[in-house]
Structures are given as structure tokens and as C-alpha cells.
Amino acid sequence: YTEEGTVRVDVRKSPQLIGQSSSRGTREYNQDRAAFIPLRIPGMVADRKDQSSAQIMYLGVYDGHGGDACSDYLKQVLHRYIESVGVNDLQFVLGDMRQYGKDWSSYTPDALRCLEESVSKYEVPSFLTIDERLTLAFLRADNDIKNMRWSDGQGSTACTALLWDAEGLPFWSHDSQLNLVIANVGDCKAILCKADKQGGLALALNTLHHPGVHAERERLQSHGAFFSRDSFGEERAMAR
């Protein structure tokens, strides 16, 4: 819909279109945010002649709670960290994270173990893997947020997707063969939908961080945590 009238677009003929729909529900205002931004990440895909062009499409959805400060912050910052984070950020990010408390004092995320070992041997890689990049970026944003004045009362989930072609073609090119990576924190779900003659297929692409998920419930219980009811009945998902 535009000021000039309504425009109808046949999505079957325009599969690369990106759309967004959001509702505030029964709340006075909407705490959710979304970002759709092209990124350029060094070493991730083949570089073509245009060195300034974006190679990767970033899509992020942030479900804020307690207010919109955290979801606003993630909308502005998380994609920048994914694009710019590097090996030099490793010790800073881990050092800040390890100040959370005794249980974190020597903790290293699985995705960063090989990188930390390589750096300790002065074998610094030229580029980060996608797992290393996403983990560092999410942790860096988390470290920032815990120092914000509003962090005790607000938070947000983050569900992000990266789309790219290994040869560096734009994601909307008809010749592109797209790769897809999902990274999430919290209880937002990424779903891949495919139309077919039987009516379509919906495929979940990530595991929710929620007590209703068996593996997550076991992890929480191992730390002495207990949760009951859902967020509409005053329950809190572990991301909150």
C-alpha cells in the first residue's frame, strides 16, 4: 500500500522480495524491530571486480521485552559487528565475557576454541569462519548490552539470517545458488517455506532457547533453574 494507492505484487514471479509484518498485540507500543541490510564480509565469498559491492544479505528480527531499547540497539549494531569483527576482537570479547562470574572465568564457546588455540600459538588465520564471526559478533553485542543502564530491565531475542552466493553474485540474481545460515538467541523461530502442489512445506531452521525444548530444559535444570508457565502467564524464557 502507498499514498497513491494499492500495488499488488505476484510473489511467485518475484521470489527475491523481502517483506515485513509486525503487530504490537495488546501492548501500548511495539517493542519488536527488524533489519534487512546488505553486508560485505572479507574472505567469505569470491571477490569480484566491484570491491565496494555488498556480497551478503543480512536479515534480523529482534523481539524486545521490557522496552524497546535493547531491540533498537541490536537493530543498529549487530549487523555492523558481524561485518567488522575480526581476530583482534577475540581476547577482548572473551575477557569481557569471563567477568560475568566464577562459572565463566575460563569458559570458551565451542565455536571459538580452535581460533583461541591458533591465536595462542601465534598462528593467526587470515579470515574468520562464519561460526567464529557470528559467535564473536553476538558476544560482543551482549557484552555491550550488559553495560547499558537499561540492561537490568530490558532485553531482546535475536534471530538472524545470512544469504549469499559462493561466487559473489547478488542474492537476488537469477543465477545465484544461495547459501543460508541462521544464528539466533532466544525463542524466535526461523521458518523456511516452500510452495508445492500439496499446499506447501514449512521447515523450522533453528532450535528455540526455551524451557519447552527438552535439551534446553535439561541444561537449565543442571544449573538449578526452574521455569513454569509461558510468557503470557508471567513465565520467562531463559533468554529473558
Residue pairs with C-beta under 8 A, 6 or more apart in sequence:
1 7
9 17
11 17
12 195
16 171
16 172
18 36
18 59
20 34
20 36
22 30
22 32
22 34
23 30
24 30
24 31
29 68
30 68
31 63
31 64
31 65
31 66
31 67
31 68
31 71
31 156
32 61
32 62
32 63
32 64
32 71
33 61
33 62
33 64
33 68
33 71
33 72
33 74
33 75
33 156
34 59
34 60
34 61
34 62
34 75
35 58
35 59
35 60
35 62
35 75
35 78
35 79
36 57
36 58
36 59
36 60
37 57
37 58
37 79
38 54
38 56
38 57
38 58
39 54
39 55
39 56
39 57
39 58
39 79
39 82
39 83
39 162
40 52
40 53
40 54
40 55
40 56
40 83
41 55
41 56
41 82
41 83
41 133
42 127
43 126
43 127
43 128
44 55
44 56
44 127
44 130
44 164
45 55
45 56
45 164
45 165
45 166
45 167
45 168
46 166
46 167
46 168
47 168
48 168
53 170
54 170
55 164
55 165
55 168
56 162
56 163
56 164
56 171
57 162
57 163
57 164
57 171
58 79
58 82
58 160
58 161
58 162
59 160
59 161
59 162
59 163
60 74
60 75
60 78
60 79
60 158
60 159
60 160
60 161
61 158
61 159
61 160
61 188
62 70
62 71
62 74
62 75
62 156
62 157
62 158
62 159
63 71
63 156
63 157
63 159
63 186
63 187
63 188
64 70
64 71
64 72
64 154
64 155
64 156
65 154
65 155
65 156
65 231
65 240
66 153
66 154
66 155
67 150
67 153
67 154
68 154
69 148
69 150
69 154
70 145
70 148
70 150
70 151
70 154
70 155
70 156
71 156
73 141
73 144
73 145
73 148
73 156
74 141
74 156
74 158
77 141
77 144
78 137
78 138
78 141
78 158
78 160
79 160
81 136
81 137
81 140
81 141
82 133
82 134
82 137
82 160
82 162
85 128
85 133
85 136
85 137
85 140
86 128
87 115
87 119
87 124
87 125
87 128
89 136
89 140
90 112
90 115
90 116
90 119
90 136
91 119
93 136
93 139
93 140
93 143
94 108
94 112
94 116
94 139
96 143
97 104
97 107
97 139
97 142
97 143
98 104
98 105
98 106
98 107
100 146
108 116
109 135
109 139
111 131
111 132
111 134
111 135
112 132
112 135
112 136
115 125
115 128
115 129
115 132
118 124
118 125
128 136
130 162
130 181
134 160
134 181
134 183
138 158
138 183
138 185
141 158
142 185
145 151
145 155
155 239
155 240
156 186
157 184
157 185
157 186
157 187
157 188
157 239
158 183
158 184
158 185
158 186
158 188
159 182
159 183
159 184
159 186
159 188
159 189
159 190
159 206
160 182
160 183
160 184
161 180
161 181
161 182
161 183
161 190
162 179
162 180
162 181
162 183
163 171
163 178
163 179
163 180
164 171
164 178
164 179
165 171
165 173
165 176
165 177
165 178
165 179
166 177
166 179
167 176
167 177
169 175
169 176
170 176
171 178
180 192
180 205
182 190
182 205
182 206
184 190
184 206
184 209
185 209
185 239
186 208
186 209
186 237
186 239
186 240
187 208
187 209
187 210
187 237
187 239
188 208
189 204
189 206
189 208
190 204
190 205
190 206
191 202
191 203
191 204
191 205
192 202
192 203
192 205
193 200
193 201
193 202
193 203
194 200
194 201
194 203
207 213
207 215
207 216
208 216
209 216
209 237
209 238
209 239
210 216
210 237
210 238
210 239
211 217
211 220
211 227
211 235
211 237
211 238
216 238
217 227
220 226
220 227
220 238
225 238
227 235
227 236
227 237
227 238
228 235
229 235
231 237
231 240
